[in-house]
Amino acid sequence: MNVEKIYGDLPILETERLILRKVTLEDIQDMYLYGSDEEVSKYVTWNTLETISDTKGFVEFVLNKYENKQVSPWGIECKENGKFIATIDFVWWQPNNKTAEIGYVISKDYWRKGLTSEVAKEIIKFGFEKMDLVRIQARCDVENIGSARVMEKAGMSFEGIIRKGIFVKGMHRDLKMYSILKEEFNYSNETRT
């Protein structure tokens, strides 16, 4: 499977309550609002956004990825109010192994509403149907209960703890590993209908 073919023009995806689309320069203010919240950035690998300029730099980095047809994030827009509230993406993809990992971050104003698991299910579906994946995984800090719950609600299975699995913000952190296989995804979809 070819990265450029999939990401040459990032497709718009939709769920019941959300639109997954390219990030734009118009999203800088909304992204800054959630990215500058220390609770939102507590368990992610990047530092809390301190300025609009930091946010603009990240958005320009994403726009460059789109332009160069590289794996890049979807921005998440709430259908109800048109607000940019989050990003989600495949943080890495190994086409030869048919495996990938997802990552996401969402505004605290939209926590505990099932939106993140809703969008995670959509890109898991995209990964299996359009990227020919057989395994999709996700990891979270062992203390990040909300993210672990998202993975469970998206149909992923807990595999175990990766001890000192990442060095971030000056310290080694333990991670929970979750995954879903293509056959599990297909089975779970059939049982829901």
N, C-alpha and C positions, 0 to 999 in steps of 0.2 A: 504494500500500500504506500502511496506516494504522499508525503507531507504537503507538497505544493498543490497537489490535486484537491486535498481536503481543505487546506487553509488558504488557498489562492484567493478565495472570496468567502470569508467566514459567513456561513448561512445564518439567517435569522431563525430561531427556534421559539416555540411558544408552549406554555403550559396554561393551565386554567387561569392562573392569576398573574403570570409573568411573561415578559418578552426578553429573550436572550438575543443580544445584538452587539455590534461593534461598539467599543468605547469611543467617544468623540471628545473634542475639546470642550464642548458644551457641558460635559459631565464633571469637569474639574471641581466646581464648587461643591456639588453633592458628594463627590468622592472625598474631598477634603473634610467635609463635615463628619463622615464616619471614620475616615482614616486617621483623624487627629484625636480620636477618642481612645484613651489608654486601655479601656476595657476591651474594645474591639481589637486592638493590636497586641494585646497581652500574650497570646499564644501563637502569633504568626512569626515568620522569619524576618520580616521587615520592621523597621523602627516606626514608632508613632510619627505620623506626618506633622511637621512643625509649622510649615508655611504652605501657602498656595503655590509658591514656586516649586517646592518639593513635589507636590501633586502634579503640577504641569509637567515636570520632568518625567514622572512615571507615565503619564498619559502619552507624552511624545515617544517614550520608549515602546509603548504598546502600539502606537500608530506605525512606528518603524517596523515592528514585527508583522503587522498586517501588510505593509507595503512590500516586504521581502518574503511574503508567503511562508512565514514560520508559525509554529504552534503558538497560539496567542489566546488571551482570555475573551470571554463574552462578558459584556456589561449586562447587568440585570435591571430591567425597568419594571416597576409596578404598574400593571394595567389600570388599577383603580385611580391613581393620581398622576401617572406619567413620571414619577420620581425615579432617578437613578439610585439604586439602593445597595448594589453589591457587584462582585465579579466572581466568576467561576471558570476554571480551565483545567486542561490536562497539563500538570506541571512538568511531566516528562512523558515521552512516548517512545517505545522501542518497537518499531514496525516489524523487524525481523522476528522478535519474540512474541509479537501480537499482545503486548502488555502496555499498560499506561497507569498513571496515577493522577487522581483529581485533587484539586485544592480549591478553597472558596473562602470568601470573607463577606460578611453582610452587616449592614448598619444595625446598631443596637435597637433602634426604633422598630425593627422588624424581626427581632428575636422571638422565639417561642410561638410562632404562628404557622409552623410547618412549611414555610417558604423555601428554606434551604434544602430540605429533603425533597421537595417538589422539583426544584431545579436540578438537584443532583441526579434524580431518577431520569430526567430528560437528557442530561449529557451522558449518563451511563448507556441509555438507549442509543444515542448517537454513536458512542464508541463501539458498541457491538454491531450496529447496523451499517454504519458508514465507514468506520475505520478498521473493520475486520479484526477487532480485538477478541481475545479469549479470556483475558483476565484484566480487571480494573481494580486498583487498590486505592486506599487513602490512609493517611496516618494523622494522628493528632497527639498532642501532649497528653500525658496520662491524667493531668488535672483538668483537661478541657472536656467536661462532662457534656456540654451542649453539642460539641462537634461529634463526639462518640455517638450520641443519640441520633444525630443527623444520619450518620453512616448506617446505623441499625435500621432506621426508618426507610432508608433508601434500598434496603434489602441486602446490605453487606454483612458478612460474617466476621466476627472477631477472631483473629488468628493468634494473637499473643502480644507480648511486650517486647519491644526492641530496646534493650537496656542501653542508656547513654547513646541513643540513636541519632542525636543531632546536637551540634554545638551552636547555640544561638544566644545572642545577647549576653555573651560572656560566660555561659555555663553549658555543661552537657545536660541534656534532658532525655528522660525516658519517653518513648512513644508507644501508643497503641496502634496496632496494624489491623486493618479491616480489608476485606476483598469480596468481590463477587465474580463468579465465572459465567461465561455466556450461557451455559446450559441452566444455571440457576436463575438467571435473569429471564430466560424464555419460560421456564417452569413457573416462576412467580407471576409472570404476566398472564399465563393461561389460567391460573387459579383465581386471579382477581376478576376475570370477566365472566 
